[in-house]
Amino acid sequence: MNNYTIITDSTCDLSDEKIAELGLVVAEGGFTLADGTEHTGKTIDTKTFYKYLREGGSAKTAAINSSVYEELFRAELEKGNDVVHLGFSSGLSATYNCARLAAEELAEEYPDRKIYVVDTLCASLGHGLLVYLCAQKKASGASAEEVYAYAEEIKNNIVHRFTVDDLYFLKRGGRVSSTTAFVGSLLNIKPLLHVDYEGKLSVVAKARGRKAAIEAMVDYMGKSAENVTADTPVFICHGDCLEDAETMAQMVKERFGVKEVYINCLGAFIGAHSGPGTLALFFVGKDR
């Protein structure tokens, strides 16, 4: 029986069209601009948001609180559905723990229903890729318990590789030092980062210039990806730099024979910390 719903967070950066196609329910994350106005990804479009950042603006984000999850979970439980929740990495946000607490509260109220909460240890379209794969499993007839087990099994194979255009945003968030940011900007050094086994960001390499950074990410896919075919899912996310995303997608298609590459804009919840010009590649690899 497929009486269950996959719920995830807006930090998965899947488009509204893809969310509808996969039959997902999504918890919306919010953020506050420097002028004090509060938004979600539904109340400000990404073009406007990244223009705001480029003009010197900033934004603060906050974890999605337990009451949001309780409302979403309860709505499904009341319908007689179980829930599989695929949450944003606990290494980057408290949202997973908020979802876990909501699930624990509701377990007593609905003893005949199941809520499976997964700490994906993933971010952005890495998170989105895991959600996509789990939705495909559900569509093939897998039970809630089987999808939960699959998510736990494969999450450490979701590879995240990304670079940023302006180190200022990572410096402000404490991801790189002031010295690293200054020297990197001066020498046009682009850090290559990933999301590690604890779900945290870390610098794994450096490249001189944007083109070299893009090539290095695609090269890493050549080393890490397994059994790539024409139908292998490859996701690319960008911080309002679609042309670079399309360039990288074309490189992936030509090098690996992949037929389609899913591209979407990086949402404001994560983009606030990585900045305009962020470019990321996600795929299933031997490990992270």
N, C-alpha and C positions, 0 to 999 in steps of 0.2 A: 504494500500500500504506500502511496506517495502523499499521505496526509501530513505534510510538513511544509514549512516555508523557510527559505534561506533569507536571513536578515543580515545586512552588513552596514558599514559606515560610509558616509559620503567621501571619506578620505581614500576610498578605493579608486576614485577618479574615473569611473565608468560614465559614459554619456547617458542622458535620460533615455535615449533610444535603446541603448544596450541593456540598461536596467529593465526596461519594459520587455524587451525580447527575452531576457533570462528569467523574468517573473520574480524579481527581487523586491524586497522591502528595504528601504534605506533610512538609517538614522542620520539626520542632518547635523553637521558640525557648524559651530558659529565662530565669529571672530569680530573684533572691535578695531575700527580704524583709529588713527591718531587723533582724529577730530571728535572721537567719542561715539560715533554712530556704530550701531551693531548690525551685523549682516550674517546671512548664510550664502551659500552658493546660488540660492534661488533669488536673492534680492540684489545682487550685483553681478554683472557678467564679467568674465575673465579679462576681456579686452580693457574694460574700464578699470578693473583692479590692477592689472599690470601697468597701465598708463599711470595710475596713481603712485605705484611704487617707483617707477622710473623718474617721476617728478619729485621724489624725495619723501613720499609718504611711507608709513609703516602700519603694521597691523599686529595685534595680539590675539592669540588663539586660546581657547579653553576646552577642556575635555567635555565630551557629551555626558551629561549627568545621568544618574541612575533612573530618574523619573521618566526621561525620554525612552529609555530601554523598557522600563516597566510598562509604559503605555503601549509600545509596539508589540512586546511579547504577549501582553494580556489580550490584545486584539486578536492575535492568532490562536491563542489557547481557548478563547471564548468560541471560536469557530470550530473547535475540535482538532486543530492542527498542532503538531509538535513544531519545534523551532530548532534550526541550526543557525547559530550566530557566528559569523566570521569577522572578528574584530581587528581594528587597527593595532599595530604592534605595541605591546606593553613597554617596550624599550624607548618609545617616543612619546607616549601619551598615557594618561590614566583611564582612557575610555574603556579599555578591555576590563579593567577592574570594576568600573561602574556597571558594565553589562553583566559581569559575573555576580555582583551583589544583587542586581535586579533579578537574575535567574534564581538565585538562592532564596530570595524572598517569595517568589511566585511558586517555587517547588512545593512549599507547604500548602499553599492555597489550591494548587492543581496537582494532586498526587498521581493522577492517572495520565498526566501529560509529561513529555520530556522536553527539556531545553538543553541543547548541547552548545557550549560556548567555547570557541576556539580562539586562542591567542595566535594570530597568524604570523606574528613576528615579521610582517611585511608592511610596506608602505606604498602609497600612490598606486600606479598600475601594476606593481608587483602584487599588492593586495588584490587589485582588480583581476589579475591573471589567475590567482588562486580561487577567487570567487567564481570566475568564468569556468574553470576546470571542474569545480564542485557542482555548478549548475548543469554542466554537461553530464556529469555522473548521475545527477538526479533525473535528467531527461532520459537517460538510458535505463532507468528503473531502479536505481540504487535506493535503499532505505535511508532514513535519517541517520541511523547508527552507522551505516556503511559510508555515508558521505562524511560524517564526523571523523571516522577512522582514516578515511582517505586524505582529508585535509591535514590531519596530524602527521600522516606518513609523508606527504609530499611537500609540506610547507618549507622545509629546509633545503629543497631543491629549486626554490624560486629565486633566480638570480636577479639582483638589482645592480645595474651599473649606471652611474650618472655623473654629469659634470655641471658646473655652474659658470655663468658668464661674469658674475661680479662677486668676489669673495667677501664683500662688505656684509652681505646678509648672513653668511655662515659665521663670520666673526662676531656679529651682534648676538647670534644665538649660542656662542661659545663653542662652535664646531671646529674653528681654526683660531690660532692666536693672532693678535694684532700684527706681530712681526711677519708671520706667514702671509697674512692678507696684504700687507704693504709690499713685501718683496714679490709675492706672486703677481700682484697687479702691475708692478713695475716691469717685471720680466715676461709678462703675458703667460704666466704659468697657470694651467688649468688643472685643478685637482680631479682625480677620478675617485669617486666614492662608491661604497656599497652599503647594504644593510646586513649586518653580521648575524651570527647565530643567536645573539641576545636581542635581536631586533633593533639594534642601535646603528647610527651612522658612523662610518669610519673611512678615513682616506686610505686607499690601497695603492695608488700610483699617482704620477703627475705627468702631464704632457705639455709641450711648448706650443701653445696656440689651439684655437678651436678645432681646426681641421684634424690635427693630430689626436686630439681628445676623442673626436668622433671615430676615427680609424681605430684607436686603441680599444674602444668599447666593442666595435664589431669584431676586432681580432680576438678579444676575450671570448666572445660567443663561439668563435671557431675552436677555441681550446676547451670550453666547458660544456657546450650544448651536446646532447646525446640524441642519436637517431633522428636527425633533422630531415623532414620530408616536406613536400609541397604544402601539406596541410598543418605543419607545426605552428602552434599559436605563438606569435611574437608581438609584443606590445611596446609601443613607444609613447612617452609622455613628454610634453614640452611646456615651458613657461613663456607662452606667447612668442614662440620662434618656430612657426610651422614649417618654414622653408628648410631649416636645419633638420627637423624631424623627417620631412619627406626625403631629404638627401640621405639620411641614415637608413630609412626604410628601403630606398632603392638599392643601397649597398648590400643590405641583408638579402634582398630578393635575388640580386645578381650573384652574390657569393654562395648562397646556400640553397637557391632554388625554391625559396618560400614563396607561395602564391599570393598570400594576403598578409599585410601587417596592419594591426589595429593601432590607430593614432588618436590620441585625445589630449586636450589641454590640461595641464596640471592645475588642480583646484586651488583656491585661495588658502585653504586650511594649511596646506603644505607649502604652497608658493610663498606665503608670508615669510617663511624661514629660509627658503633657498633662492628666492628672487627671480626676476625676469631673466630669460635666457637659459634657465635650467633645461637640460636635455637628458632623458633617461631611457635606457633599454632594459627590457624584461623578457626572460625566457626560462624554460625549465632546463636545468643543468645537472651535472654529476653531483654537485653540491653548491653551496653558495659562493 
